[in-house]
Amino acid sequence: MDLTQRKKQLQDLRQEIALRVARTHKHLFEKDTAVSANFSEQAVDLANEDVVAALDEEGHRELDLIDKAQLRINEDVYGTCLSCGERILEQRLDALPFTPNCVICAEKAG
């Protein structure tokens, strides 16, 4: 995949994730319903809030990774592992276009 296509892929992915983050943010901070008086319903709501908060956090992390990948494209170092300096396999970039590391270094990092 050439860099023009990769840029487009990252832009599309960023837009998709930004919309998801906006929805999770709205769910977390712009509620229009009152808290239920039923304790079991409150427990379910709290569990749901934890899941939505985790999705929100993951979305922000992915947006940050995408922004950094776009910077690497602009700096002409995209596709080079930040840990070892080796090329990242195209198949890995196809699956995770914002990844900063090759498979070996990602596995070492855990």
Secondary structure by P-SEA (a helix, b strand, c coil): ccaaaaaaaaaaaaaaaaaaaaaaaaacccccccccccaaaaaaaaaaaaaaaaaaaaaaaaaaaaaaaaaaaaaccccccccccccccaaaaaacccccccaaaaaaac
